[in-house]
């Protein structure tokens, strides 16, 4: 019997997230998702009048593809999927896996090449700027283990997070967007962190269920060349199949001039040397999802943690909210500023707007967990 929570989620994806209608052609792209769940999302999309295409993939198969991937093969793959995406007005990505480290033994050089030859033309060239899209993980026993939770408890957490009242969140986030849009100088402090930069004229975008599920952030980007200082992240970040912890950047005039991550420092710098834009930042965002409180080594969840921010080396989104930085990577790395993680402050034009993970000015209080949950 189909879990009714799947139907609720499918309705959210097809209405609030993608606003599907008879004029839409939607690609449902699923990795390791139960057939009955995919079928339900297809049914709901069809009920809105949309034309539906489905692409089914496996992470085990993808690992083998990547182990033998050549530049020519990646270009072939990209040409096929780019053409496919150009036929679509909407895109729903469902990503499940029982092993988050499935690609851990794929050489870093291959993953960097894939980013350049596939991700840049398909994802940043068509999917992100030209479709209504939403991406989400799918609850699996592997994800539950990753989050140190029982399977049943994780499923409840997952559906609570993914089907919250995003319309209420959107109303509360409006004030943060307006404040960020008129802000020039940002200062962030915390253990090992003293960072300043400008977001003047960049604009900002509140994310409240239209592009990611779960959601709960407002992003902008630093003015190119304006960032200076040090950032010490305090969560484990999973990227290209490898866990990185204790990531620390020294930034001068907008560029990472020193990068360390303990035993993975060499691999970290290899990623940052992928291209000219990888050592600059393409995104800065404040997280405020009231149900996501602890990191679970899954970026789609961790970047929304209440009381967090993420600062992203690599590619920027298109304006508003983008600064024009170009790169084959886009790595959202999260820092939590709640007291149990060491605390911290965010200032806009020398005014304290968030302290120890809680907004402190009247117009932003509705984004705190006690009001948003």
WOCORWO-V749184 format. One line per field, one symbol per residue. ss: DSSP state (a for helix, b for strand, c for the rest). psi: psi as a letter, one per 20 degrees, with the letter a starting at -180 (. if undefined). burial: b if it has 16 or more other C-alpha atoms within 10 Angstrom, else e. Layout:
ss: ???
psi: ???
burial: ???
//
This chain:
ss: cccaaaaaaaaaaaaaacccccccbbbbbbbcccaaaaaaaaaaaaacccbbbbbbbcaaaaaaaaacccaaaaaaaaaaaaaaaacccbbbbbbccccccccccccaaaaaaaaaaaaaaaaaaaaaaacbbbbbbcccaaaaaaccccaaaaaaaaaaaacccaaaaaaaaaaaaaaaacccbbbbbbccbbbbbbccccccbbbccccbbcccbbbbcccccccbbbbbccccbbbccbbbcccbbbbbccbbbbbbcaaaaaaaaaaacccaaaacbbbbbbbcbcccccccccaaaaccbccbbbbbbbcccccccccccccccbbbbbbbccaaacccbbbbccbbbbbccbbccaaaaaacaaaac
psi: ppphhggggggggifggilqahiqoppoopolpphhgghhhgggghiijqppqpoprphgghggghhjprggghhggggghggghiiqiqpopooqqioikhjhjpqhhghggggghggghgghhgggijroqpqqrpprhghgghjlqqgghggggghggikrnhhgggghihhgghghhjqfppppqrojpopqrqjpihrropoljhhqorrmrpqbqqppiipqbppoqjqppopkjppprlppppppljpoippqlcikgghghggijhrhihjrpiqpqpqkpiiohqqkkoghghijppjrqqpopbqqrqqqiqjippriqooopqppjqhijiarqppoljpphppkipqiqgijhiiqhhhh.
burial: eeeeebbebbbbbbbebbbbbeebbbbbbbbbbeeebbebbbbbbbebebbbeeeeeebeeebeebeebeeebbbeebbebbeebeebbbbbbbbbbbbbebbeebebebbbbbbbbbbbbbbbebbbeebbbbbbbbbbbebbebbeeebeebbebbbebbbbebeebbebbbbbbeebbbbbbbbbbbeebbbbbbbbbbbbbbbbbbbbbbbbbbbbbbbbebbbbbbbbbbbbbbbbbebbbbbbbbbebbbeebbbeebbeebbebbebbebbbbbbbbbbbbbbbbbebbbbbbbbbbbbbbbbbbbbbbbeeebbbbbbbbbbbbbbbbbbeebebbbbbbeeebbbbbbbbeeeebbbbbbeebe
//
